[in-house]
């Protein structure tokens, strides 16, 4: 249960808005029992730190417990255009270490952003839920080899 009065938020600057987002995620988590997930897309603290705008997408959960997002629907509809099969959505692979061996970090194919020309494929780090943007070629290689090389700072969303 959310403990609203444990720490008051003094400002809705970036750190304050992130704390509020965590509180809201906890508060909205019970929606999962109804088959719905709240996905926070973007936080925009407004100048002055007195207000912030949150972009929240509500998505139905499919039979695997994954949210049926716009990006996942785009993947299902346009996957062949990028050389993927519909069954590639949700497939998992590991991060490749500098020694060329897979690390413990696991990613899954999360969807397509059709507006992103350079990095259209979205992958999600399974343990944190953080989303990264990658080229179709990188992800196809990762699915074939079971691992992807993650360049720091490249394609983060």
N, C-alpha and C positions, 0 to 999 in steps of 0.2 A: 504494500500500500504506500502511496505517495505521502511523504511527511512534508506538508506544505510550509510548516512554520519552523522547520529546523534552521534554515538560513534564509533570511530575507534577501531578495535581489535588489541591490542598490541602484543599478543602472542596466539598461538593456543595450549595452555595447556588445561587442562580439563575445567576450567571456560570459556576461550575464545572459545573453540570448542562448548560448550553448547550455547553460545550467537549466534555463527554462525549457529548452527542447528536451533535455533528459527527463525532466519532471513530467512533461506532456507525454513523452513516449511511455513512461511507466503508467500514467493515468489511462492512456488509450490501449495498453497491452491487452486488457480483458476483451477487447473487440475480437481477438483471435478466436475465442470460444464461439463467436457468432459467424466465423468464416471471413472476417474482414481484417485487413492490416492497414495501419496508417504509416505512410512513407514520407519522411521529411525530405523534400528535394533541395530547398535552399532557405537560408536565413539571411535577411537583409536588415542589419541594425540601421536605424535612421540616425542622421546627424543629431547630436545632442544627447544621445543615449536614453531618451525618454520613451521610445517606442521601437518596435521591430516588426518586420513583416515575415511571416512564415509561409512557404509554399508547401502544402501538404496534399499528398495524393492518397486517396482511399481505394484499396484494391481488394477484390475477392481472392481468397486463397483457393488454389487448385487442389486436386487430390493428393499431391505430394507436399502440401503445406507451403508452396511457393506463391508469392503474390502475383496475380495476373496484371502486370503493369502495362502501360502503353508501349514501353520498349520491348517487353516480352511478346506482346501481340504483333509488333512490327517485325520481330525476328521470325515468328511463325509465318507471317504473310510474305516476307521478302527474303527469306534465308537462301533460297536457290540463286538469287541474283548475286549473292556474295560467295557462293560456292559451299554453302552449308546445307545440311539436312535438318528438317524440323526437329529430329530427335537430338540434335546437338545442343539445343536449349537445355540448360541445367547440367550438362556434362561437366565433370570436374577434372582438373589437372593441377599439377604442383608447380611451384616457382623453381626455376633452375638456379643453382648456386654458381659462384664464380669458378668453381672447380668442374663445372659441367654436370654435376650430379643434382638430382632433385632434392629440394629442401622440404621441410615439413609443412610449409605454408600452402594451403589449398585454395584454389579459385574455381569459380563456376561461370559458365556462359550465362549472362543475365539478360541480354537483349541487344537490340539495334537502335541507334539514333540515326535516322535517315538524313538528318540535317548536317551531321558531322561528316565532312568529306574525307578528312585525313584519318580520323580514329572513330569509325562508325560502330565498332563492336564493344559492348559493355560487358566487363567481367566483374565479378563480385568476390571479394576476399571472404571466404566462408566464416572464419572466426570473428571478424569484426563487422562484416556487412558493408565495408567501404567499397565503393564502385570505382573502377578504373576504365579508361578508354584505350582501346588498342586497335591496330589495323586488322583487317580480315585475314591477311597473310600470317601475321604473328599468331593469331588464335587458331587458325587451321593447323599450323605447325605444332602448336602446343597440344592440340587434340590428337595429332598423329604420334608425337613423341612422348606425350604425357607430362611435358614441362614447358614453361615459358620463361624467358629471360626478362626480368622486370628492371627497367632503367629508372633510377630514382628521379622523381620530379617530372617524368614524361607521362603525359596522358592521364594525370589524376583528375578526378572530378570532385 
